[in-house]
Amino acid sequence: MSGRVGAWLTVYVGRMKGTTRVVKRPPLKVVLRTWAAAFAGIFLVTVPTLYLDVPASAKLFLIGSFGATAVLLYAAPRSDLAQPRSLVGGHLLSAFVGVSAYKLFDQHLELAAALAVATSVAVMQLTLTLHPPGGATALIAVLGPDKVHDLGYRYLLTPVLVGVLIMLVVALIANNLSSAEHHHYPVTWR
């Protein structure tokens, strides 16, 4: 029995070696373009909060998961995880799951948090809308401040949908300014 366990362990640990592939640094021009797009995307998401006359409960447009979304949209626009279907669907479905988990288990936040993230991942996989920041969007719905909880299902509209659409527009504009084919966005709308 111990021989089998040892052999299995050797194979299992061997899978973790990785490869000799070397990651190349992008040219400075690409880094600067990515920086500008990420800056614009995040800044523009904050504009409704700063300048529009909206109720205090709706003044939450920027959530932490948008930072990870910016990385995907502006630095890895060709990734399947950054495509519009994944971006919008992943965030919205995850927000719905997160709000639902909080409403069902607000007295047991550890259960609500785990349920929100695990279920949002499964839902995104089943609907072909996998967007890793969606897991954070679900988690924020559970562990976020009272301001988030007070929104209830309005969390899906603002900050999630409004913020995601602003960032999508920035991605469409910024990523298509480049003449480099490998940076055009989106690869697909489906």
Z-matrix of the N, CA and C atoms (Angstrom, degrees):
N
C 1 1.455
C 2 1.527 1 111.04
N 3 1.329 2 117.50 1 -44.26
C 4 1.457 3 119.89 2 -178.83
C 5 1.523 4 111.66 3 -66.56
N 6 1.340 5 118.10 4 -28.58
C 7 1.460 6 121.53 5 175.22
C 8 1.515 7 111.33 6 -64.27
N 9 1.327 8 116.52 7 -40.22
C 10 1.471 9 121.45 8 177.69
C 11 1.524 10 110.80 9 -65.92
N 12 1.324 11 115.37 10 -44.16
C 13 1.461 12 119.77 11 -179.86
C 14 1.524 13 110.21 12 -63.34
N 15 1.306 14 116.73 13 -42.32
C 16 1.462 15 120.87 14 178.75
C 17 1.516 16 111.66 15 -63.11
N 18 1.335 17 117.04 16 -42.52
C 19 1.468 18 121.06 17 178.49
C 20 1.526 19 110.46 18 -65.32
N 21 1.322 20 115.45 19 -43.27
C 22 1.468 21 119.44 20 179.27
C 23 1.523 22 110.05 21 -63.01
N 24 1.324 23 116.42 22 -43.64
C 25 1.461 24 121.06 23 -179.36
C 26 1.527 25 111.17 24 -63.13
N 27 1.325 26 117.00 25 -39.49
C 28 1.467 27 121.14 26 178.13
C 29 1.521 28 110.57 27 -62.21
N 30 1.329 29 116.80 28 -44.76
C 31 1.473 30 121.06 29 178.41
C 32 1.523 31 109.90 30 -64.94
N 33 1.331 32 116.45 31 -45.00
C 34 1.462 33 121.60 32 -177.42
C 35 1.535 34 110.87 33 -60.91
N 36 1.311 35 116.89 34 -48.97
C 37 1.463 36 120.96 35 179.75
C 38 1.531 37 110.28 36 -67.24
N 39 1.319 38 117.36 37 -34.20
C 40 1.462 39 121.72 38 178.27
C 41 1.512 40 113.05 39 -60.77
N 42 1.323 41 116.68 40 -28.69
C 43 1.477 42 120.46 41 178.81
C 44 1.520 43 112.28 42 -67.97
N 45 1.291 44 116.81 43 -15.89
C 46 1.466 45 121.04 44 -175.17
C 47 1.519 46 113.14 45 -92.63
N 48 1.316 47 118.06 46 3.78
C 49 1.467 48 121.48 47 -176.90
C 50 1.524 49 112.96 48 -68.09
N 51 1.302 50 117.28 49 -28.79
C 52 1.448 51 119.09 50 -176.13
C 53 1.519 52 111.20 51 77.91
N 54 1.310 53 115.81 52 -164.94
C 55 1.463 54 120.95 53 -179.17
C 56 1.528 55 109.03 54 -124.38
N 57 1.287 56 115.61 55 178.95
C 58 1.464 57 120.72 56 177.89
C 59 1.528 58 111.45 57 -93.43
N 60 1.327 59 117.11 58 9.64
C 61 1.460 60 120.91 59 -179.96
C 62 1.526 61 109.72 60 -58.46
N 63 1.316 62 115.93 61 135.79
C 64 1.460 63 121.71 62 179.97
C 65 1.522 64 108.24 63 -106.11
N 66 1.315 65 115.60 64 129.05
C 67 1.457 66 121.04 65 176.95
C 68 1.521 67 108.16 66 -82.20
N 69 1.344 68 115.97 67 129.45
C 70 1.467 69 119.98 68 -178.43
C 71 1.520 70 110.36 69 -95.90
N 72 1.298 71 115.73 70 140.76
C 73 1.457 72 121.82 71 176.43
C 74 1.528 73 108.44 72 -72.82
N 75 1.338 74 117.22 73 134.72
C 76 1.463 75 118.95 74 177.68
C 77 1.523 76 110.63 75 -70.92
N 78 1.321 77 116.63 76 155.98
C 79 1.472 78 119.94 77 177.47
C 80 1.533 79 110.71 78 -60.15
N 81 1.324 80 116.50 79 151.79
C 82 1.457 81 121.97 80 -178.44
C 83 1.533 82 111.46 81 -55.45
N 84 1.323 83 116.98 82 -37.05
C 85 1.469 84 121.16 83 178.84
C 86 1.531 85 110.75 84 -59.06
N 87 1.311 86 117.56 85 -41.36
C 88 1.465 87 122.45 86 179.08
C 89 1.527 88 110.15 87 -68.80
N 90 1.326 89 116.63 88 -41.63
C 91 1.464 90 120.74 89 178.97
C 92 1.528 91 109.99 90 -61.44
N 93 1.313 92 117.17 91 -44.23
C 94 1.468 93 120.77 92 -179.58
C 95 1.530 94 111.75 93 -66.41
N 96 1.332 95 116.79 94 -39.75
C 97 1.469 96 120.64 95 177.33
C 98 1.536 97 110.35 96 -64.73
N 99 1.316 98 116.33 97 -41.25
C 100 1.464 99 121.17 98 177.58
C 101 1.526 100 110.21 99 -63.88
N 102 1.338 101 116.94 100 -43.86
C 103 1.455 102 121.39 101 178.23
C 104 1.526 103 110.65 102 -58.35
N 105 1.320 104 116.04 103 -47.19
C 106 1.470 105 120.37 104 -178.35
C 107 1.533 106 111.22 105 -62.95
N 108 1.320 107 116.84 106 -41.89
C 109 1.465 108 120.30 107 179.53
C 110 1.528 109 110.86 108 -65.91
N 111 1.324 110 117.38 109 -43.99
C 112 1.465 111 120.67 110 179.29
C 113 1.529 112 110.76 111 -63.85
N 114 1.325 113 116.15 112 -41.64
C 115 1.461 114 120.18 113 176.97
C 116 1.524 115 110.42 114 -60.29
N 117 1.325 116 116.34 115 -49.72
C 118 1.471 117 120.48 116 -178.68
C 119 1.530 118 111.14 117 -61.90
N 120 1.320 119 116.61 118 -45.09
C 121 1.462 120 119.86 119 -178.64
C 122 1.513 121 112.50 120 -59.63
N 123 1.321 122 116.88 121 -49.80
C 124 1.463 123 120.30 122 -178.74
C 125 1.531 124 111.19 123 -69.74
N 126 1.328 125 117.15 124 -41.06
C 127 1.466 126 120.11 125 178.59
C 128 1.523 127 110.85 126 -60.80
N 129 1.322 128 116.96 127 -46.27
C 130 1.467 129 120.11 128 -177.31
C 131 1.527 130 112.87 129 -67.21
N 132 1.316 131 117.31 130 -27.57
C 133 1.469 132 119.52 131 175.42
C 134 1.531 133 109.80 132 -66.45
N 135 1.338 134 117.39 133 -31.08
C 136 1.465 135 120.18 134 -179.52
C 137 1.529 136 112.98 135 -79.67
N 138 1.321 137 118.62 136 -17.19
C 139 1.466 138 121.84 137 -175.66
C 140 1.528 139 112.80 138 -56.00
N 141 1.330 140 120.11 139 -47.68
C 142 1.475 141 117.74 140 179.46
C 143 1.531 142 112.09 141 -57.60
N 144 1.295 143 117.74 142 -35.84
C 145 1.461 144 121.80 143 179.33
C 146 1.520 145 111.11 144 -65.84
N 147 1.321 146 116.20 145 -39.24
C 148 1.454 147 120.32 146 -174.74
C 149 1.521 148 114.23 147 -81.64
N 150 1.323 149 116.84 148 -35.61
C 151 1.455 150 118.99 149 -167.54
C 152 1.517 151 116.75 150 -118.94
N 153 1.317 152 118.20 151 -17.37
C 154 1.454 153 119.06 152 -178.90
C 155 1.518 154 110.59 153 -92.47
N 156 1.312 155 115.22 154 147.53
C 157 1.458 156 120.69 155 178.49
C 158 1.530 157 107.91 156 -85.86
N 159 1.330 158 115.13 157 86.79
C 160 1.460 159 120.55 158 179.55
C 161 1.525 160 108.43 159 -118.85
N 162 1.340 161 116.88 160 154.23
C 163 1.466 162 119.50 161 179.10
C 164 1.530 163 111.12 162 -57.82
N 165 1.312 164 116.15 163 152.09
C 166 1.464 165 121.40 164 -178.06
C 167 1.526 166 111.60 165 -55.06
N 168 1.328 167 117.81 166 -37.03
C 169 1.464 168 120.59 167 -178.32
C 170 1.529 169 112.18 168 -68.69
N 171 1.327 170 117.21 169 -19.29
C 172 1.461 171 120.72 170 -179.07
C 173 1.527 172 111.96 171 -100.73
N 174 1.328 173 118.26 172 1.95
C 175 1.464 174 121.28 173 -176.77
C 176 1.518 175 113.46 174 -80.33
N 177 1.286 176 117.29 175 16.77
C 178 1.457 177 121.26 176 179.30
C 179 1.527 178 107.33 177 -105.09
N 180 1.305 179 117.59 178 94.92
C 181 1.459 180 120.55 179 179.92
C 182 1.510 181 112.06 180 -105.74
N 183 1.303 182 117.75 181 -24.39
C 184 1.458 183 121.17 182 -174.32
C 185 1.520 184 109.81 183 -105.90
N 186 1.332 185 116.05 184 121.56
C 187 1.460 186 120.81 185 176.24
C 188 1.530 187 108.07 186 -122.05
N 189 1.311 188 115.57 187 156.04
C 190 1.456 189 121.32 188 -174.13
C 191 1.513 190 114.92 189 -55.59
N 192 1.310 191 117.59 190 -34.41
C 193 1.465 192 119.95 191 -177.46
C 194 1.527 193 112.27 192 -65.31
N 195 1.323 194 117.75 193 -18.53
C 196 1.468 195 119.62 194 178.14
C 197 1.533 196 111.26 195 -67.76
N 198 1.312 197 117.81 196 -25.13
C 199 1.464 198 119.96 197 176.02
C 200 1.515 199 111.10 198 -62.68
N 201 1.325 200 116.48 199 -45.14
C 202 1.465 201 120.59 200 177.66
C 203 1.524 202 111.16 201 -68.38
N 204 1.312 203 116.77 202 -34.58
C 205 1.462 204 120.38 203 176.48
C 206 1.518 205 110.16 204 -62.93
N 207 1.331 206 117.18 205 -39.59
C 208 1.465 207 120.92 206 178.63
C 209 1.524 208 111.03 207 -60.31
N 210 1.318 209 117.20 208 -40.00
C 211 1.469 210 120.58 209 178.51
C 212 1.524 211 109.88 210 -60.41
N 213 1.310 212 117.14 211 -47.34
C 214 1.469 213 120.38 212 -178.99
C 215 1.531 214 112.12 213 -66.36
N 216 1.323 215 116.60 214 -48.89
C 217 1.472 216 120.30 215 -175.11
C 218 1.521 217 113.21 216 -65.55
N 219 1.314 218 117.05 217 -39.70
C 220 1.454 219 119.44 218 -170.47
C 221 1.526 220 113.58 219 -103.08
N 222 1.330 221 117.98 220 -24.20
C 223 1.466 222 120.28 221 179.52
C 224 1.526 223 112.89 222 -104.44
N 225 1.325 224 117.30 223 -22.22
C 226 1.470 225 121.21 224 -179.06
C 227 1.529 226 109.98 225 -135.97
N 228 1.348 227 117.25 226 54.61
C 229 1.463 228 120.10 227 -173.21
C 230 1.526 229 114.94 228 -65.80
N 231 1.318 230 117.98 229 -15.93
C 232 1.472 231 120.72 230 -179.80
C 233 1.529 232 111.95 231 -88.36
N 234 1.316 233 116.85 232 -9.50
C 235 1.461 234 121.58 233 -178.77
C 236 1.532 235 110.79 234 -64.49
N 237 1.317 236 115.86 235 141.77
C 238 1.469 237 119.90 236 174.96
C 239 1.527 238 110.60 237 -57.87
N 240 1.317 239 116.93 238 -31.85
C 241 1.461 240 122.54 239 -177.40
C 242 1.529 241 112.63 240 -71.81
N 243 1.339 242 117.41 241 -14.35
C 244 1.465 243 121.79 242 -177.73
C 245 1.520 244 113.29 243 -102.81
N 246 1.308 245 118.50 244 -3.28
C 247 1.460 246 120.44 245 -175.71
C 248 1.532 247 111.09 246 -70.02
N 249 1.338 248 117.87 247 152.18
C 250 1.466 249 121.30 248 -174.14
C 251 1.537 250 114.54 249 -51.49
N 252 1.316 251 117.31 250 -40.96
C 253 1.469 252 119.39 251 -179.97
C 254 1.527 253 110.30 252 -60.38
N 255 1.343 254 115.97 253 -45.01
C 256 1.462 255 120.40 254 179.61
C 257 1.526 256 111.39 255 -69.37
N 258 1.310 257 116.20 256 -42.11
C 259 1.462 258 121.55 257 -179.74
C 260 1.527 259 111.37 258 -58.44
N 261 1.308 260 116.41 259 -58.57
C 262 1.465 261 121.02 260 -175.36
C 263 1.527 262 110.93 261 -72.16
N 264 1.316 263 116.33 262 -50.81
C 265 1.462 264 119.66 263 -178.54
C 266 1.510 265 112.68 264 -63.54
N 267 1.328 266 116.60 265 -42.61
C 268 1.459 267 119.95 266 -179.10
C 269 1.517 268 112.63 267 -61.43
N 270 1.324 269 115.96 268 -45.79
C 271 1.468 270 118.89 269 179.58
C 272 1.530 271 111.72 270 -67.78
N 273 1.333 272 117.23 271 -46.42
C 274 1.472 273 119.38 272 -176.23
C 275 1.520 274 112.22 273 -66.11
N 276 1.328 275 117.03 274 -46.28
C 277 1.459 276 119.58 275 179.73
C 278 1.529 277 110.65 276 -63.52
N 279 1.316 278 116.43 277 -41.22
C 280 1.458 279 119.95 278 179.58
C 281 1.527 280 111.35 279 -66.66
N 282 1.316 281 117.19 280 -38.13
C 283 1.466 282 120.25 281 176.96
C 284 1.524 283 110.11 282 -62.30
N 285 1.315 284 116.39 283 -43.67
C 286 1.473 285 120.55 284 178.42
C 287 1.531 286 110.87 285 -61.10
N 288 1.312 287 116.13 286 -46.24
C 289 1.463 288 120.89 287 179.33
C 290 1.528 289 110.33 288 -62.25
N 291 1.325 290 116.84 289 -43.95
C 292 1.460 291 120.50 290 -179.27
C 293 1.516 292 113.25 291 -63.59
N 294 1.320 293 116.64 292 -45.70
C 295 1.471 294 120.14 293 178.32
C 296 1.530 295 109.75 294 -62.87
N 297 1.320 296 116.93 295 -42.66
C 298 1.467 297 120.64 296 179.46
C 299 1.529 298 111.28 297 -62.22
N 300 1.329 299 116.65 298 -43.86
C 301 1.469 300 120.47 299 179.40
C 302 1.524 301 110.39 300 -61.70
N 303 1.329 302 116.24 301 -41.47
C 304 1.465 303 119.17 302 178.94
C 305 1.528 304 110.99 303 -64.63
N 306 1.318 305 116.39 304 -44.12
C 307 1.467 306 119.99 305 -179.26
C 308 1.533 307 111.29 306 -63.40
N 309 1.313 308 116.65 307 -36.44
C 310 1.465 309 120.33 308 -178.93
C 311 1.530 310 113.30 309 -77.77
N 312 1.329 311 116.94 310 -36.20
C 313 1.464 312 120.65 311 -171.40
C 314 1.525 313 113.31 312 -130.46
N 315 1.327 314 117.93 313 37.84
C 316 1.463 315 120.23 314 -177.44
C 317 1.524 316 113.14 315 -63.95
N 318 1.309 317 117.86 316 -17.19
C 319 1.461 318 120.96 317 177.08
C 320 1.531 319 112.26 318 -85.58
N 321 1.323 320 116.36 319 -9.19
C 322 1.467 321 122.15 320 -179.48
C 323 1.526 322 108.23 321 -133.44
N 324 1.321 323 115.96 322 75.14
C 325 1.460 324 120.97 323 -173.44
C 326 1.524 325 113.45 324 -59.83
N 327 1.337 326 117.79 325 -33.89
C 328 1.464 327 119.26 326 179.24
C 329 1.526 328 110.49 327 -64.23
N 330 1.327 329 116.84 328 -38.69
C 331 1.465 330 121.10 329 177.30
C 332 1.526 331 110.25 330 -70.61
N 333 1.323 332 116.68 331 -45.14
C 334 1.468 333 121.05 332 179.85
C 335 1.523 334 111.05 333 -60.92
N 336 1.338 335 117.58 334 -41.94
C 337 1.469 336 121.50 335 -179.24
C 338 1.524 337 110.88 336 -64.22
N 339 1.321 338 116.42 337 -49.35
C 340 1.466 339 120.22 338 -179.53
C 341 1.523 340 111.12 339 -63.49
N 342 1.310 341 116.50 340 -43.05
C 343 1.463 342 121.17 341 179.37
C 344 1.529 343 111.21 342 -63.75
N 345 1.328 344 116.65 343 -41.15
C 346 1.464 345 120.83 344 -179.11
C 347 1.521 346 111.58 345 -62.73
N 348 1.321 347 116.99 346 -48.32
C 349 1.464 348 119.80 347 -177.08
C 350 1.526 349 110.69 348 -69.23
N 351 1.331 350 117.11 349 -49.27
C 352 1.466 351 120.17 350 -177.75
C 353 1.521 352 111.39 351 -61.48
N 354 1.324 353 116.78 352 -43.03
C 355 1.467 354 120.03 353 -179.25
C 356 1.517 355 111.19 354 -69.56
N 357 1.324 356 117.50 355 -38.78
C 358 1.467 357 118.88 356 179.14
C 359 1.524 358 110.76 357 -63.99
N 360 1.328 359 117.69 358 -38.65
C 361 1.466 360 120.59 359 177.49
C 362 1.533 361 109.57 360 -62.57
N 363 1.324 362 117.19 361 -46.53
C 364 1.466 363 120.69 362 -179.84
C 365 1.529 364 111.18 363 -62.81
N 366 1.323 365 117.06 364 -43.50
C 367 1.471 366 120.81 365 -179.61
C 368 1.525 367 110.22 366 -64.21
N 369 1.331 368 117.11 367 -42.57
C 370 1.465 369 119.43 368 178.59
C 371 1.529 370 111.00 369 -63.66
N 372 1.326 371 117.25 370 -39.73
C 373 1.463 372 119.86 371 178.10
C 374 1.520 373 110.64 372 -63.73
N 375 1.321 374 117.33 373 -44.76
C 376 1.469 375 121.40 374 -177.68
C 377 1.521 376 112.34 375 -66.94
N 378 1.318 377 117.67 376 -30.08
C 379 1.470 378 121.45 377 -176.95
C 380 1.527 379 112.66 378 -100.12
N 381 1.318 380 116.92 379 5.85
C 382 1.469 381 122.31 380 -179.32
C 383 1.530 382 111.71 381 57.57
N 384 1.327 383 115.57 382 40.43
C 385 1.466 384 120.97 383 179.64
C 386 1.530 385 110.94 384 -124.90
N 387 1.320 386 117.43 385 34.84
C 388 1.461 387 121.10 386 -175.83
C 389 1.528 388 111.24 387 -63.91
N 390 1.307 389 115.76 388 117.69
C 391 1.463 390 123.96 389 178.92
C 392 1.528 391 105.36 390 -141.85
N 393 1.342 392 118.61 391 101.63
C 394 1.465 393 120.81 392 -173.03
C 395 1.531 394 115.76 393 -48.18
N 396 1.338 395 120.31 394 -38.26
C 397 1.461 396 117.97 395 177.45
C 398 1.528 397 113.37 396 -61.31
N 399 1.333 398 116.97 397 -17.56
C 400 1.461 399 119.75 398 176.33
C 401 1.517 400 111.99 399 -59.65
N 402 1.320 401 117.11 400 -35.25
C 403 1.461 402 120.05 401 176.80
C 404 1.518 403 111.04 402 -60.40
N 405 1.321 404 116.67 403 -39.43
C 406 1.467 405 120.95 404 177.34
C 407 1.524 406 110.70 405 -69.61
N 408 1.327 407 117.29 406 -36.21
C 409 1.465 408 120.59 407 177.65
C 410 1.524 409 110.19 408 -61.34
N 411 1.326 410 116.99 409 -41.10
C 412 1.469 411 121.17 410 176.70
C 413 1.523 412 110.50 411 -65.17
N 414 1.321 413 116.42 412 -43.16
C 415 1.459 414 120.97 413 -178.81
C 416 1.528 415 111.82 414 -65.27
N 417 1.325 416 116.83 415 -38.54
C 418 1.470 417 121.44 416 178.11
C 419 1.528 418 110.14 417 -63.08
N 420 1.334 419 117.06 418 -36.56
C 421 1.462 420 120.44 419 178.53
C 422 1.526 421 111.25 420 -62.02
N 423 1.323 422 116.70 421 -29.57
C 424 1.466 423 121.24 422 -179.82
C 425 1.525 424 111.54 423 -89.73
N 426 1.325 425 117.28 424 -48.93
C 427 1.466 426 121.23 425 -172.04
C 428 1.522 427 114.12 426 -98.97
N 429 1.323 428 116.84 427 -1.49
C 430 1.458 429 120.58 428 -178.84
C 431 1.516 430 111.95 429 -66.50
N 432 1.319 431 116.17 430 176.06
C 433 1.466 432 120.27 431 -178.65
C 434 1.531 433 111.92 432 -70.72
N 435 1.315 434 115.57 433 171.47
C 436 1.466 435 120.83 434 179.24
C 437 1.525 436 111.53 435 -55.64
N 438 1.326 437 116.09 436 -31.95
C 439 1.468 438 120.90 437 178.76
C 440 1.532 439 110.79 438 -57.50
N 441 1.315 440 116.64 439 -38.33
C 442 1.462 441 121.29 440 176.89
C 443 1.521 442 109.79 441 -70.99
N 444 1.315 443 116.95 442 -46.72
C 445 1.465 444 120.54 443 -178.98
C 446 1.523 445 111.45 444 -61.61
N 447 1.338 446 116.84 445 -36.71
C 448 1.461 447 120.86 446 179.87
C 449 1.528 448 112.34 447 -63.41
N 450 1.330 449 116.75 448 -26.74
C 451 1.465 450 120.17 449 179.37
C 452 1.514 451 111.96 450 -70.06
N 453 1.310 452 118.11 451 -29.82
C 454 1.468 453 120.63 452 -176.25
C 455 1.519 454 109.67 453 58.71
N 456 1.320 455 116.46 454 -134.15
C 457 1.466 456 120.20 455 -178.36
C 458 1.527 457 112.88 456 -73.34
N 459 1.330 458 118.17 457 -10.12
C 460 1.472 459 120.32 458 173.00
C 461 1.522 460 110.73 459 -65.98
N 462 1.327 461 117.06 460 -17.78
C 463 1.468 462 122.74 461 175.16
C 464 1.529 463 110.22 462 -55.05
N 465 1.318 464 117.12 463 -32.07
C 466 1.465 465 120.99 464 178.78
C 467 1.520 466 111.27 465 -64.59
N 468 1.339 467 116.20 466 -37.10
C 469 1.465 468 120.30 467 -178.86
C 470 1.527 469 110.85 468 -79.11
N 471 1.315 470 115.34 469 -54.38
C 472 1.448 471 120.83 470 178.55
C 473 1.512 472 108.67 471 -136.64
N 474 1.262 473 118.47 472 117.89
C 475 1.448 474 129.02 473 23.14
C 476 1.523 475 115.66 474 -95.28
N 477 1.317 476 119.20 475 -14.87
C 478 1.459 477 120.04 476 -165.43
C 479 1.531 478 113.21 477 -64.06
N 480 1.317 479 119.25 478 -64.16
C 481 1.470 480 120.26 479 -174.87
C 482 1.525 481 111.84 480 -63.33
N 483 1.311 482 117.04 481 -46.35
C 484 1.471 483 119.60 482 -179.13
C 485 1.528 484 110.10 483 -59.66
N 486 1.323 485 116.73 484 -48.00
C 487 1.463 486 120.57 485 -179.14
C 488 1.513 487 113.06 486 -63.03
N 489 1.321 488 115.85 487 -43.01
C 490 1.468 489 120.51 488 -179.25
C 491 1.528 490 110.56 489 -64.85
N 492 1.315 491 117.43 490 -41.27
C 493 1.472 492 119.62 491 -179.79
C 494 1.529 493 111.46 492 -67.29
N 495 1.318 494 117.15 493 -38.31
C 496 1.474 495 119.80 494 176.37
C 497 1.527 496 109.56 495 -61.77
N 498 1.323 497 116.72 496 -46.68
C 499 1.468 498 120.38 497 -178.97
C 500 1.525 499 111.22 498 -66.23
N 501 1.323 500 117.50 499 -33.37
C 502 1.464 501 121.37 500 177.06
C 503 1.526 502 110.61 501 -65.34
N 504 1.314 503 117.61 502 -44.57
C 505 1.471 504 120.90 503 178.79
C 506 1.523 505 110.04 504 -60.97
N 507 1.320 506 117.10 505 -43.87
C 508 1.467 507 120.22 506 177.68
C 509 1.532 508 110.08 507 -61.05
N 510 1.321 509 117.35 508 -42.04
C 511 1.474 510 120.53 509 179.15
C 512 1.522 511 111.10 510 -63.02
N 513 1.323 512 116.88 511 -41.28
C 514 1.473 513 120.28 512 179.57
C 515 1.528 514 110.72 513 -63.13
N 516 1.314 515 116.41 514 -41.00
C 517 1.469 516 119.59 515 -179.19
C 518 1.529 517 110.97 516 -74.62
N 519 1.319 518 117.23 517 -54.99
C 520 1.468 519 121.34 518 -172.61
C 521 1.521 520 112.77 519 -65.61
N 522 1.316 521 117.61 520 -42.62
C 523 1.463 522 119.75 521 -175.58
C 524 1.517 523 113.11 522 -74.27
N 525 1.305 524 117.67 523 -16.85
C 526 1.459 525 119.63 524 179.54
C 527 1.523 526 112.85 525 -101.14
N 528 1.324 527 117.38 526 3.23
C 529 1.467 528 120.56 527 173.52
C 530 1.522 529 110.77 528 -74.44
N 531 1.309 530 115.64 529 -26.48
C 532 1.458 531 121.33 530 -178.43
C 533 1.525 532 110.56 531 -74.93
N 534 1.323 533 115.54 532 143.46
C 535 1.466 534 119.10 533 175.21
C 536 1.526 535 110.65 534 -83.89
N 537 1.331 536 116.55 535 -9.02
C 538 1.466 537 120.68 536 -179.60
C 539 1.525 538 110.02 537 -74.04
N 540 1.308 539 115.86 538 119.31
C 541 1.471 540 121.61 539 -178.09
C 542 1.528 541 112.07 540 -58.98
N 543 1.326 542 117.19 541 -33.01
C 544 1.465 543 120.66 542 -176.84
C 545 1.527 544 112.99 543 -71.12
N 546 1.316 545 117.97 544 -2.77
C 547 1.460 546 120.53 545 -179.15
C 548 1.528 547 112.46 546 -113.07
N 549 1.325 548 118.15 547 -5.33
C 550 1.465 549 119.97 548 -177.40
C 551 1.517 550 111.32 549 -64.87
N 552 1.317 551 114.83 550 149.12
C 553 1.459 552 121.60 551 -175.16
C 554 1.517 553 109.31 552 -141.29
N 555 1.305 554 119.14 553 138.56
C 556 1.462 555 128.26 554 -0.91
C 557 1.533 556 111.45 555 -89.12
N 558 1.308 557 114.88 556 167.99
C 559 1.457 558 120.76 557 172.76
C 560 1.525 559 108.00 558 -76.90
N 561 1.333 560 115.39 559 -38.91
C 562 1.464 561 121.18 560 179.83
C 563 1.530 562 109.69 561 -152.77
N 564 1.313 563 116.19 562 152.61
C 565 1.463 564 121.65 563 173.74
C 566 1.524 565 110.61 564 -95.95
N 567 1.346 566 117.14 565 -10.44
C 568 1.473 567 119.94 566 -176.98
C 569 1.494 568 112.73 567 -88.94
